[in-house]
Amino acid sequence: MSAANLRARVRAEMTEEIKDVARRHLATDGANLSLRAVARDLGMASSAVYRYFASRDELLTALIIDAYDAVGDTAERAAATVADPYQRWITIGHAVREWALASPHQWALIYGSPVPGYQAPQDTIMPATRVIMMLAGVVRDALESGRITDVPEPPAGRFGEELAVVAEHFGTAVPAHLVGTTMFGFIHLCGAVSAELFGQLNNTIEDDRRGFFEWQARLAASLVGLSA
């Protein structure tokens, strides 16, 4: 191995180690990360950490992209095993929920309260849209295969015009109404998972939260126009 390759490998390993420690801090400190605290846990001078991440925000961005990609990878693997659009919608939802339950602090980082003073850069956009684009793909497949046949007129009002613009990114054959219901489905998915993680179901739904989630996912699927 050349000296350059060895340095690159060491740098990559050190970068991952820094991120691993930072993720542990998410569990205790939330997104209030301190590079100095991360460096202390690694037994490094804080100036050494700055050679890998120039600022707290740069480290946060790396953690955010990793989290979006992790939940996206999980959902894609699950979706790839299901051909039926209705079942694929439900499967994506369960995969996202299960990832969130296993990684609650990463979920809170990307779908919880905004980090004060942090402005997400452009390179977070594509990872952030992976799940909703998967749901959009389900709707598009169902429409093209004739599984969705009853499509209402586009919503009236300015937001309907905005949905029509968004529809251009979904494919020219996807009506604005379905774009809106797909967005609703994604927003519902995030809200349902967050409600469970952040305690809103405590003392109400205790014994079968998975069943309650599936019931909600099926309702959302039916609103989109998908049927079993």
KEBALO-221651 format. One record per residue (C-alpha): residue number from 1; residue in three letters; x negated, y, z. Coordinates in nm, 2 decimals, m for minus. Each point is the difference from the previous one (the first is absolute). Example, Ala and Ser with C-alpha at 12.3 -4.5 7.8 and 13.67 -1.06 7.14 Angstrom:
REM residues 2
<rec num="1" residu="ala" c1="m1.23" c2="m0.45" c3="0.78"/>
<rec num="2" residu="ser" c1="m0.14" c2="0.34" c3="m0.07"/>
This chain:
REM residues 228
<rec num="1" residu="met" c1="0.00" c2="0.00" c3="0.00"/>
<rec num="2" residu="ser" c1="m0.14" c2="0.34" c3="m0.10"/>
<rec num="3" residu="ala" c1="m0.06" c2="0.27" c3="0.26"/>
<rec num="4" residu="ala" c1="0.28" c2="0.21" c3="m0.15"/>
<rec num="5" residu="asn" c1="0.25" c2="m0.29" c3="0.02"/>
<rec num="6" residu="leu" c1="m0.10" c2="m0.08" c3="0.35"/>
<rec num="7" residu="arg" c1="0.05" c2="0.37" c3="0.11"/>
<rec num="8" residu="ala" c1="0.34" c2="m0.01" c3="m0.17"/>
<rec num="9" residu="arg" c1="0.10" c2="m0.32" c3="0.18"/>
<rec num="10" residu="val" c1="m0.11" c2="0.14" c3="0.33"/>
<rec num="11" residu="arg" c1="0.19" c2="0.32" c3="m0.06"/>
<rec num="12" residu="ala" c1="0.31" c2="m0.19" c3="m0.09"/>
<rec num="13" residu="glu" c1="m0.02" c2="m0.22" c3="0.31"/>
<rec num="14" residu="met" c1="m0.06" c2="0.30" c3="0.22"/>
<rec num="15" residu="thr" c1="0.29" c2="0.19" c3="m0.16"/>
<rec num="16" residu="glu" c1="0.24" c2="m0.29" c3="0.08"/>
<rec num="17" residu="glu" c1="m0.13" c2="m0.03" c3="0.35"/>
<rec num="18" residu="ile" c1="0.07" c2="0.37" c3="0.06"/>
<rec num="19" residu="lys" c1="0.35" c2="m0.04" c3="m0.14"/>
<rec num="20" residu="asp" c1="0.06" c2="m0.31" c3="0.22"/>
<rec num="21" residu="val" c1="m0.09" c2="0.20" c3="0.31"/>
<rec num="22" residu="ala" c1="0.21" c2="0.29" c3="m0.11"/>
<rec num="23" residu="arg" c1="0.30" c2="m0.23" c3="m0.04"/>
<rec num="24" residu="arg" c1="m0.04" c2="m0.12" c3="0.36"/>
<rec num="25" residu="his" c1="0.01" c2="0.37" c3="0.10"/>
<rec num="26" residu="leu" c1="0.33" c2="0.04" c3="m0.18"/>
<rec num="27" residu="ala" c1="0.14" c2="m0.25" c3="0.25"/>
<rec num="28" residu="thr" c1="m0.10" c2="0.22" c3="0.30"/>
<rec num="29" residu="asp" c1="m0.03" c2="0.35" c3="m0.14"/>
<rec num="30" residu="gly" c1="0.24" c2="0.00" c3="m0.30"/>
<rec num="31" residu="ala" c1="m0.13" c2="0.20" c3="m0.29"/>
<rec num="32" residu="asn" c1="m0.18" c2="0.23" c3="0.24"/>
<rec num="33" residu="leu" c1="m0.33" c2="m0.15" c3="m0.11"/>
<rec num="34" residu="ser" c1="m0.34" c2="0.13" c3="0.12"/>
<rec num="35" residu="leu" c1="m0.31" c2="m0.09" c3="m0.21"/>
<rec num="36" residu="arg" c1="m0.20" c2="0.06" c3="0.32"/>
<rec num="37" residu="ala" c1="0.20" c2="m0.27" c3="0.18"/>
<rec num="38" residu="val" c1="m0.03" c2="m0.24" c3="m0.29"/>
<rec num="39" residu="ala" c1="m0.37" c2="0.06" c3="m0.01"/>
<rec num="40" residu="arg" c1="m0.03" c2="m0.07" c3="0.38"/>
<rec num="41" residu="asp" c1="0.18" c2="m0.33" c3="m0.04"/>
<rec num="42" residu="leu" c1="m0.24" c2="m0.10" c3="m0.28"/>
<rec num="43" residu="gly" c1="m0.30" c2="0.10" c3="0.21"/>
<rec num="44" residu="met" c1="m0.09" c2="0.26" c3="m0.26"/>
<rec num="45" residu="ala" c1="m0.07" c2="0.37" c3="0.00"/>
<rec num="46" residu="ser" c1="0.29" c2="0.20" c3="m0.13"/>
<rec num="47" residu="ser" c1="m0.23" c2="0.15" c3="m0.26"/>
<rec num="48" residu="ala" c1="m0.05" c2="m0.35" c3="m0.14"/>
<rec num="49" residu="val" c1="0.38" c2="m0.05" c3="m0.05"/>
<rec num="50" residu="tyr" c1="0.01" c2="0.32" c3="m0.20"/>
<rec num="51" residu="arg" c1="m0.22" c2="m0.16" c3="m0.25"/>
<rec num="52" residu="tyr" c1="0.29" c2="m0.24" c3="m0.08"/>
<rec num="53" residu="phe" c1="0.30" c2="0.23" c3="0.05"/>
<rec num="54" residu="ala" c1="m0.05" c2="0.38" c3="m0.02"/>
<rec num="55" residu="ser" c1="0.29" c2="0.08" c3="0.22"/>
<rec num="56" residu="arg" c1="0.29" c2="m0.15" c3="0.21"/>
<rec num="57" residu="asp" c1="0.23" c2="0.07" c3="m0.29"/>
<rec num="58" residu="glu" c1="m0.22" c2="m0.20" c3="m0.24"/>
<rec num="59" residu="leu" c1="0.01" c2="m0.29" c3="0.24"/>
<rec num="60" residu="leu" c1="0.38" c2="0.03" c3="0.04"/>
<rec num="61" residu="thr" c1="0.04" c2="0.00" c3="m0.38"/>
<rec num="62" residu="ala" c1="m0.20" c2="m0.32" c3="m0.03"/>
<rec num="63" residu="leu" c1="0.22" c2="m0.16" c3="0.27"/>
<rec num="64" residu="ile" c1="0.32" c2="0.12" c3="m0.16"/>
<rec num="65" residu="ile" c1="m0.10" c2="m0.13" c3="m0.35"/>
<rec num="66" residu="asp" c1="m0.10" c2="m0.34" c3="0.16"/>
<rec num="67" residu="ala" c1="0.34" c2="m0.02" c3="0.18"/>
<rec num="68" residu="tyr" c1="0.20" c2="0.08" c3="m0.31"/>
<rec num="69" residu="asp" c1="m0.20" c2="m0.25" c3="m0.20"/>
<rec num="70" residu="ala" c1="0.04" c2="m0.26" c3="0.27"/>
<rec num="71" residu="val" c1="0.38" c2="0.02" c3="0.01"/>
<rec num="72" residu="gly" c1="0.01" c2="0.03" c3="m0.38"/>
<rec num="73" residu="asp" c1="m0.21" c2="m0.32" c3="m0.04"/>
<rec num="74" residu="thr" c1="0.22" c2="m0.18" c3="0.25"/>
<rec num="75" residu="ala" c1="0.32" c2="0.10" c3="m0.18"/>
<rec num="76" residu="glu" c1="m0.14" c2="m0.09" c3="m0.34"/>
<rec num="77" residu="arg" c1="m0.11" c2="m0.34" c3="0.10"/>
<rec num="78" residu="ala" c1="0.34" c2="m0.08" c3="0.15"/>
<rec num="79" residu="ala" c1="0.18" c2="0.15" c3="m0.31"/>
<rec num="80" residu="ala" c1="m0.20" c2="m0.21" c3="m0.24"/>
<rec num="81" residu="thr" c1="0.15" c2="m0.32" c3="0.14"/>
<rec num="82" residu="val" c1="0.36" c2="0.10" c3="m0.08"/>
<rec num="83" residu="ala" c1="0.15" c2="0.04" c3="m0.34"/>
<rec num="84" residu="asp" c1="0.36" c2="0.10" c3="0.09"/>
<rec num="85" residu="pro" c1="0.03" c2="0.38" c3="0.03"/>
<rec num="86" residu="tyr" c1="0.24" c2="m0.01" c3="0.29"/>
<rec num="87" residu="gln" c1="m0.21" c2="m0.24" c3="0.20"/>
<rec num="88" residu="arg" c1="m0.32" c2="0.19" c3="m0.10"/>
<rec num="89" residu="trp" c1="0.15" c2="0.32" c3="0.15"/>
<rec num="90" residu="ile" c1="0.07" c2="m0.18" c3="0.33"/>
<rec num="91" residu="thr" c1="m0.35" c2="m0.17" c3="m0.01"/>
<rec num="92" residu="ile" c1="m0.18" c2="0.33" c3="m0.04"/>
<rec num="93" residu="gly" c1="0.19" c2="0.14" c3="0.29"/>
<rec num="94" residu="his" c1="m0.09" c2="m0.29" c3="0.23"/>
<rec num="95" residu="ala" c1="m0.37" c2="0.01" c3="m0.11"/>
<rec num="96" residu="val" c1="m0.02" c2="0.37" c3="0.09"/>
<rec num="97" residu="arg" c1="0.17" c2="m0.05" c3="0.33"/>
<rec num="98" residu="glu" c1="m0.22" c2="m0.29" c3="0.10"/>
<rec num="99" residu="trp" c1="m0.32" c2="0.19" c3="m0.10"/>
<rec num="100" residu="ala" c1="0.13" c2="0.29" c3="0.22"/>
<rec num="101" residu="leu" c1="0.06" c2="m0.22" c3="0.30"/>
<rec num="102" residu="ala" c1="m0.35" c2="m0.14" c3="m0.03"/>
<rec num="103" residu="ser" c1="m0.16" c2="0.34" c3="m0.06"/>
<rec num="104" residu="pro" c1="0.22" c2="0.25" c3="0.19"/>
<rec num="105" residu="his" c1="m0.27" c2="0.26" c3="0.05"/>
<rec num="106" residu="gln" c1="m0.08" c2="0.01" c3="m0.37"/>
<rec num="107" residu="trp" c1="0.37" c2="0.02" c3="m0.08"/>
<rec num="108" residu="ala" c1="0.03" c2="0.30" c3="0.24"/>
<rec num="109" residu="leu" c1="m0.29" c2="0.16" c3="m0.18"/>
<rec num="110" residu="ile" c1="0.16" c2="m0.01" c3="m0.34"/>
<rec num="111" residu="tyr" c1="0.37" c2="0.02" c3="0.09"/>
<rec num="112" residu="gly" c1="0.01" c2="0.16" c3="0.34"/>
<rec num="113" residu="ser" c1="m0.03" c2="0.37" c3="0.09"/>
<rec num="114" residu="pro" c1="m0.23" c2="0.21" c3="m0.22"/>
<rec num="115" residu="val" c1="m0.35" c2="0.05" c3="0.14"/>
<rec num="116" residu="pro" c1="m0.03" c2="0.37" c3="0.11"/>
<rec num="117" residu="gly" c1="m0.24" c2="0.19" c3="m0.22"/>
<rec num="118" residu="tyr" c1="m0.05" c2="m0.29" c3="m0.24"/>
<rec num="119" residu="gln" c1="0.07" c2="0.05" c3="m0.37"/>
<rec num="120" residu="ala" c1="0.01" c2="m0.32" c3="m0.20"/>
<rec num="121" residu="pro" c1="m0.21" c2="0.02" c3="m0.32"/>
<rec num="122" residu="gln" c1="0.11" c2="m0.10" c3="m0.34"/>
<rec num="123" residu="asp" c1="m0.17" c2="m0.34" c3="0.02"/>
<rec num="124" residu="thr" c1="0.25" c2="m0.12" c3="0.26"/>
<rec num="125" residu="ile" c1="0.30" c2="0.04" c3="m0.25"/>
<rec num="126" residu="met" c1="m0.04" c2="m0.31" c3="m0.21"/>
<rec num="127" residu="pro" c1="m0.05" c2="m0.24" c3="0.31"/>
<rec num="128" residu="ala" c1="0.30" c2="0.17" c3="0.17"/>
<rec num="129" residu="thr" c1="0.23" c2="m0.07" c3="m0.29"/>
<rec num="130" residu="arg" c1="m0.08" c2="m0.37" c3="m0.04"/>
<rec num="131" residu="val" c1="0.30" c2="m0.14" c3="0.20"/>
<rec num="132" residu="ile" c1="0.26" c2="0.24" c3="m0.15"/>
<rec num="133" residu="met" c1="m0.13" c2="m0.08" c3="m0.35"/>
<rec num="134" residu="met" c1="0.04" c2="m0.37" c3="0.07"/>
<rec num="135" residu="leu" c1="0.36" c2="0.06" c3="0.10"/>
<rec num="136" residu="ala" c1="0.04" c2="0.21" c3="m0.32"/>
<rec num="137" residu="gly" c1="m0.13" c2="m0.29" c3="m0.20"/>
<rec num="138" residu="val" c1="0.26" c2="m0.23" c3="0.15"/>
<rec num="139" residu="val" c1="0.27" c2="0.24" c3="m0.10"/>
<rec num="140" residu="arg" c1="m0.14" c2="0.04" c3="m0.35"/>
<rec num="141" residu="asp" c1="m0.02" c2="m0.38" c3="m0.04"/>
<rec num="142" residu="ala" c1="0.35" c2="m0.05" c3="0.12"/>
<rec num="143" residu="leu" c1="0.13" c2="0.27" c3="m0.24"/>
<rec num="144" residu="glu" c1="m0.19" c2="m0.14" c3="m0.30"/>
<rec num="145" residu="ser" c1="0.12" c2="m0.36" c3="0.07"/>
<rec num="146" residu="gly" c1="0.36" c2="0.11" c3="0.04"/>
<rec num="147" residu="arg" c1="0.02" c2="m0.07" c3="0.37"/>
<rec num="148" residu="ile" c1="0.10" c2="0.37" c3="0.05"/>
<rec num="149" residu="thr" c1="0.28" c2="0.09" c3="m0.23"/>
<rec num="150" residu="asp" c1="0.22" c2="0.26" c3="0.19"/>
<rec num="151" residu="val" c1="m0.20" c2="0.32" c3="0.01"/>
<rec num="152" residu="pro" c1="0.19" c2="0.31" c3="0.12"/>
<rec num="153" residu="glu" c1="m0.05" c2="0.34" c3="m0.16"/>
<rec num="154" residu="pro" c1="m0.31" c2="0.20" c3="0.11"/>
<rec num="155" residu="pro" c1="0.06" c2="0.20" c3="0.32"/>
<rec num="156" residu="ala" c1="0.11" c2="0.36" c3="m0.05"/>
<rec num="157" residu="gly" c1="m0.20" c2="0.30" c3="0.14"/>
<rec num="158" residu="arg" c1="m0.36" c2="0.10" c3="m0.01"/>
<rec num="159" residu="phe" c1="m0.12" c2="m0.31" c3="0.17"/>
<rec num="160" residu="gly" c1="0.15" c2="m0.20" c3="m0.28"/>
<rec num="161" residu="glu" c1="m0.20" c2="0.19" c3="m0.25"/>
<rec num="162" residu="glu" c1="m0.31" c2="m0.07" c3="0.21"/>
<rec num="163" residu="leu" c1="0.08" c2="m0.37" c3="0.01"/>
<rec num="164" residu="ala" c1="0.02" c2="0.01" c3="m0.38"/>
<rec num="165" residu="val" c1="m0.36" c2="0.13" c3="m0.01"/>
<rec num="166" residu="val" c1="m0.11" c2="m0.27" c3="0.24"/>
<rec num="167" residu="ala" c1="0.18" c2="m0.26" c3="m0.22"/>
<rec num="168" residu="glu" c1="m0.25" c2="0.07" c3="m0.28"/>
<rec num="169" residu="his" c1="m0.27" c2="m0.16" c3="0.21"/>
<rec num="170" residu="phe" c1="0.22" c2="m0.31" c3="0.06"/>
<rec num="171" residu="gly" c1="0.05" c2="m0.06" c3="m0.37"/>
<rec num="172" residu="thr" c1="0.23" c2="0.16" c3="m0.25"/>
<rec num="173" residu="ala" c1="0.27" c2="m0.27" c3="0.04"/>
<rec num="174" residu="val" c1="0.04" c2="0.06" c3="0.38"/>
<rec num="175" residu="pro" c1="0.29" c2="0.23" c3="0.07"/>
<rec num="176" residu="ala" c1="m0.03" c2="0.28" c3="0.25"/>
<rec num="177" residu="his" c1="0.26" c2="m0.16" c3="0.23"/>
<rec num="178" residu="leu" c1="m0.22" c2="m0.31" c3="0.03"/>
<rec num="179" residu="val" c1="m0.30" c2="0.21" c3="0.07"/>
<rec num="180" residu="gly" c1="0.19" c2="0.16" c3="0.29"/>
<rec num="181" residu="thr" c1="0.12" c2="m0.33" c3="0.14"/>
<rec num="182" residu="thr" c1="m0.35" c2="m0.14" c3="m0.02"/>
<rec num="183" residu="met" c1="m0.14" c2="0.29" c3="0.19"/>
<rec num="184" residu="phe" c1="0.28" c2="m0.05" c3="0.26"/>
<rec num="185" residu="gly" c1="m0.10" c2="m0.36" c3="0.03"/>
<rec num="186" residu="phe" c1="m0.36" c2="0.09" c3="0.06"/>
<rec num="187" residu="ile" c1="0.09" c2="0.27" c3="0.26"/>
<rec num="188" residu="his" c1="0.23" c2="m0.25" c3="0.17"/>
<rec num="189" residu="leu" c1="m0.28" c2="m0.26" c3="0.01"/>
<rec num="190" residu="cys" c1="m0.24" c2="0.24" c3="0.17"/>
<rec num="191" residu="gly" c1="0.27" c2="0.11" c3="0.24"/>
<rec num="192" residu="ala" c1="0.11" c2="m0.35" c3="0.09"/>
<rec num="193" residu="val" c1="m0.36" c2="m0.11" c3="0.07"/>
<rec num="194" residu="ser" c1="m0.08" c2="0.32" c3="0.20"/>
<rec num="195" residu="ala" c1="0.32" c2="m0.03" c3="0.21"/>
<rec num="196" residu="glu" c1="m0.11" c2="m0.35" c3="0.10"/>
<rec num="197" residu="leu" c1="m0.37" c2="0.09" c3="0.07"/>
<rec num="198" residu="phe" c1="0.07" c2="0.32" c3="0.18"/>
<rec num="199" residu="gly" c1="0.26" c2="m0.13" c3="0.24"/>
<rec num="200" residu="gln" c1="0.33" c2="0.11" c3="m0.14"/>
<rec num="201" residu="leu" c1="0.14" c2="m0.35" c3="0.01"/>
<rec num="202" residu="asn" c1="m0.09" c2="m0.06" c3="0.36"/>
<rec num="203" residu="asn" c1="0.30" c2="m0.11" c3="0.21"/>
<rec num="204" residu="thr" c1="0.21" c2="m0.05" c3="m0.31"/>
<rec num="205" residu="ile" c1="m0.14" c2="m0.25" c3="m0.24"/>
<rec num="206" residu="glu" c1="m0.24" c2="m0.22" c3="0.19"/>
<rec num="207" residu="asp" c1="0.03" c2="m0.37" c3="m0.10"/>
<rec num="208" residu="asp" c1="0.02" c2="0.00" c3="m0.38"/>
<rec num="209" residu="arg" c1="m0.16" c2="0.31" c3="m0.14"/>
<rec num="210" residu="arg" c1="m0.11" c2="m0.18" c3="m0.31"/>
<rec num="211" residu="gly" c1="0.36" c2="m0.10" c3="m0.07"/>
<rec num="212" residu="phe" c1="0.11" c2="0.36" c3="0.06"/>
<rec num="213" residu="phe" c1="m0.27" c2="0.12" c3="m0.24"/>
<rec num="214" residu="glu" c1="0.11" c2="m0.25" c3="m0.27"/>
<rec num="215" residu="trp" c1="0.36" c2="0.11" c3="0.04"/>
<rec num="216" residu="gln" c1="m0.11" c2="0.36" c3="m0.05"/>
<rec num="217" residu="ala" c1="m0.22" c2="m0.09" c3="m0.30"/>
<rec num="218" residu="arg" c1="0.29" c2="m0.18" c3="m0.17"/>
<rec num="219" residu="leu" c1="0.22" c2="0.30" c3="0.05"/>
<rec num="220" residu="ala" c1="m0.26" c2="0.22" c3="m0.15"/>
<rec num="221" residu="ala" c1="m0.04" c2="m0.24" c3="m0.29"/>
<rec num="222" residu="ser" c1="0.37" c2="0.00" c3="m0.07"/>
<rec num="223" residu="leu" c1="0.01" c2="0.38" c3="0.00"/>
<rec num="224" residu="val" c1="m0.28" c2="0.00" c3="m0.26"/>
<rec num="225" residu="gly" c1="0.22" c2="m0.23" c3="m0.21"/>
<rec num="226" residu="leu" c1="m0.18" c2="m0.33" c3="0.06"/>
<rec num="227" residu="ser" c1="0.21" c2="m0.30" c3="0.09"/>
<rec num="228" residu="ala" c1="m0.08" c2="m0.36" c3="0.11"/>
